[in-house]
């Protein structure tokens, strides 16, 4: 088996191997592919590896964290489990592997929670579970892992939308990395939790990858804050998103498209059905957004203000943009006797949490 060629595109190395690679066993091909990914991804410009042979794509977008590391040959009771902890800036969840020594008394689910409570090994990551929290029980049934935590999990909860996102999905995404766990149901002292900070915990939460970092500049991703309307439409909250800027003419178009299509679990998708933005023009520090006629018609009356503020705040968070104006079909954005044109630049009156 030989390497017949390779290319690097947007942070992904595409390896073309000789046809002899197809003659190897499934296990040998898998091990070889992950060895290549774990080796090449040590380079700053490489984020993932795709492997092909004889014009067949066999592995796509392999990353080191996708590998299941097993020390079973040396010790059949040790597993490597992937956990998620916030970075030191408190924006993204970053994966970290912890070793589990299997025994009859400790399930992988309990081990995950106990390790999250203990905290990360790396100094580049931070603890995430609220101070004083203790694990009371952790049981999985029919794919739902029910985690019962002490009162401190609620009493010492974060007071921001971003803090809530990091706490909940550090738990959810760490547990759903286990085979057999599809979602996580939170209890506090045996009782269900209606609302944590903004999100309802009345139903199990499924895995959600948007909080996972890091952002990949070689892939053309932008690290952008999207200002989303919070549940109840009481204001807007800034949440980091990995925005695919490479497919758009400008960063403004990229973040605006991402905002209109954002599907943050537990948050109202108020832009669904509002239609695509007709155009974005930036002159100096002023950005003009041309909305379709369906935009205001599609929104409930109590959602119009927060929708306009959400768009304006998201765009004004970009470098070099100080204000936003809105038009509808090229004319001032006036609907139901209300002029929404702007310019919008004063955001101290917006409830940003």
N, C-alpha and C positions, 0 to 999 in steps of 0.2 A: 504494500500500500504506500502511495506517495501523494504529496500535495501537488496538484497540477496547476493551481492558481489561487489567487485570493484578491479581494477588493475590500475597501473600507468605505462605507456609505452611511453618513449620519450616525457615526458611533458604532455601527454594526459591521464586524468582519464577516465576510462571506467566504468560507473555505470550500474550494472545489477539490475533492479527493478522487483518486483513481478508482476505477470500477472494482478493484480488489476489495475495497472497503465493504462492498455489498456482500461479500462472501463470509465476512466475520459474523459471529453470533450476535443476537440482539443485545445481550449483556455487554459484549466486547465493544460493539458500536456505541452503546450508551456511555460506557465508561470513557472511551476514547474521546467522544464529543465533549463530555464535561471536563475532561482533563484539558482539552484545548481551550474551553471557555474560561476555566479557572486560571489558566496560564496567561492567555492574551488579555483578559480583563484587568490584569494588573497594570496595563498601560493606561495612562491618563485619557488617551483619545478613544479607548475601546470600552463600550458598555455592554455589548452582547456579541454572540457568535452564532452564525447560521452555517450548517454543514450540508453540503450536497455531494453527490457522487453519480456519475453517469446520467447527468441531467435530472436527477431526482433530488428534491429537497427533503432531507431526512430529519433534520433538527432545525428549528427556527427560534431565533432570539434567545439562545441559552445564556443565562447569567449565573455567576457563582452561587448566589443565594438560592437558586432553583435546585441545586444538587442536594441529594440526601446523603449526608456523611454518616458512614456506619463503621464503627470500630469492632464489629462483631467478631472478626477473626481473632483479634487480640483479647477482647472481653465481650462475651455475648450479652452482657447485661447493660451495656452503655449505648445510648442513642444521643444524637445531636438534634436538638429542637430549635426552631427559629422563633425568636421572640422579637417584639418591637418596642423600642423606647424612643422618646423625643430627642432630637438633636439639641445642642446647647442653646440654640436660638429660640427653641420652642415653637418651631414652625412645622417640622416634618417628623414622621415616625421612621426610624432607621432599623433595619434588621440586625440582630446579633444572635449568634448561636451559643446555646448553653448545653452542657452535657448532662444527660439524665442517667442515673444508675437505677435500672429497673428493679423493683422488688414487689412482693405481693401486696404491700400496704399502700403504695403510692401509684395513683393513676397518672398518665401523662397530663391530663387536664389539671389535676391538683398541682402537679409539679410546675406547670406553666404559670398558674396564679401565684404560687409561692415564690417563684423566681421574679415575677413582675413586682411583687411586694418587696423582695430583697433589693432589687435595683440592678442596673447594668454593670457589666465588667469594665467597659470602656469609659475613660474619662471624657470622651467626646459625646457621650450620651448622658441623659439625666433620668432620675426616677419619675414615675408618672402617677402611681396610685396615691390618692389623698392620704396624708399623714395619719397614722393611728389605725388604719384599716386592717382588719383581721379577716381571714377566710374562715367562714363557718362551715360551708359544704360546697361540693362541686360534683354534679352528677350529670351524665349524658344519657339521653333516652331519645330514640328516633331522630338522631341528628341534632337535637337541641341540647346544648350544655347549659344547665341551670346553675348559676353562680350566686351563692348567698354570702353576702359580705356584712361586716359589722356596721353599726350606725355611723361610724366616722367616714365611711365611703360617701355618705350623703351630706353629713354635717360639714365636712371639710372639702366639699367639692369645689372645683374652680368656679370663678364668677364670670368667665368669658366664654363666648361661643367656641373660640379656638381651643381653650383649655379643655372644655367639655369634649370636643372632637378628639383630642389627643388621648384623654383618659379612656373614653369608651372604646375607641378603635385600637388602642394598644392591647386591650383585653380581647376584643372580638377578633382582630386579625391574627393575634398570636394563637388563640384557641382554634380558629378555623383553618390554621395551617396543619392541624392534626387530621389524620384520616378519621372519618366518622363524625366530625363536628361540622355542621352546616350553619349553625346560628347560635347566638348566646342570649340567654334570658337572665336579666339581673333581678336579684332580690336583695332587700336590706332588712336584716333581722327577720327573715322569713316572709316579708311582706313585699308585694309588688310596688314599683315606683312609677307614678304617673308621669311626672316631668322631672328631669335631672337639672339641667340649666335651661335649655330651650327644647331639647328633644324629649319625646315621650319614650319611656321604657316599658310601656304597657305590653308590647309585643317583642318577641326575640329580634335581635339585630343580626343581619347577615353581613358577610364580609364586604368591605368597601375599600378599594385600593387608592382612591384619590388622596388620602392623608399620607401615603407612603412616598418617601423620598429615596435618594436625592434627586434633584432636578438634573436632567442630562442636557447640557449645552451642546455637546456634539450631535445630539439628535434634533437640535433646533428647538428644544423646549424652553419656555419662559417660566420664571418663577414670578407668578403674578397673584396679587390679592384681588379676589372677586368679592364685591360687597353684596351679599345675599339678603333678601328680606327674611327676617326670622319668623318662626311660627307665631301666629297671632298678629303679624304685620305691625308690630309695635316699633320697628326700627330696622336697621340693617347691620350686618356683622361682616367683618373682613375675614375671609378664610383663604389660605394659600391653595393655589391650584397649579399643576404642571400643565401649561398651555402650549399646544403645538403651534408655535409661531411660524414654522418653516413653510406651512401651506398657505400663508396669507401675505398680502402685499405690505402690510404694516402691522406693528404690534397692537395698535388700536383695534384694527379689524379682528385680530386673533383673540384678544381678551373679550371683546364685545360678543363675538360668536360663542366663546366659551361660557360667558355669563348667560346668554339666552338659552343655552342648552344644558346648563348645570342641573344636575339631579342629586342634590345633597339629601341623603336620607333624613326624613323627619322635617324637612323644610318645604315651604309651599313653592310649587313650580309655577309661579304666576305668569311666566313668559310663554308657557305652552299655548299655542294657538294664536300668538300675537303677530306672527309673520316675520319674515326675515327683514333685517335692516336694509333699506334701499341704498344707502351710501354713507360714507364717512369721509369728511374733508377736514384737514388740519391746515390752518393758516396762522403762522406764528405760534402763539400759545393757546389759541382758540380752536376747539374741535367742534365741528357741526355734524350732528347725527340726523340723517333723514329717515324718518319712520314711515312705515306703510299706514294707510288709512285704517287698517284693521287693528292697529296697536291699541289705541284707547278703547275702541269698541269691545275688544276681547277681555278687557280688564274690569273686574268689579270696581265700583266707585271707590271703595276704601283701599284699593290696591294701587290706584293710579299714582298717587304722590310717592309712595315708597318705591314703585317701579322706576319712576323718573330719577329719584334720588340714587337708587341702586346703580343705574347706568352711569349717571354723572360722576358719582364717587369712584366707581371702578376705573373710568377713563382718566379722571384727575389724579389717580394714584400713579399713573405712568409718568416717567420723566418728561419734563418740558411741556406738559399740558396743564394750564392753569384754570381753564373754564370750558364749559360745554354748552352749546346751544342746540335746541331741537327744532326740526322742521317736520312737516307732514306733506309728502309729495312736493317738496320744494318751497312750501309756504310756512309761515309761522305756525307752530304747533298749538292750535287753539281747538279745544274740544269742550262741548257742553258749557260754553261761556267762560271757560278757564283758560288762561294763556300759560302754557307750559314751556314756552320758548326759552326762557332764561335771559341772559347767561346764568348758568349754575356754577357757582364757585365758593359759596359760603356754606360749609358743611358742619359748622358748630351746632346748628339746630337739628341736625340729623342724629338720631339715637344710634350711635355706633357702639356695639358692646363686644 
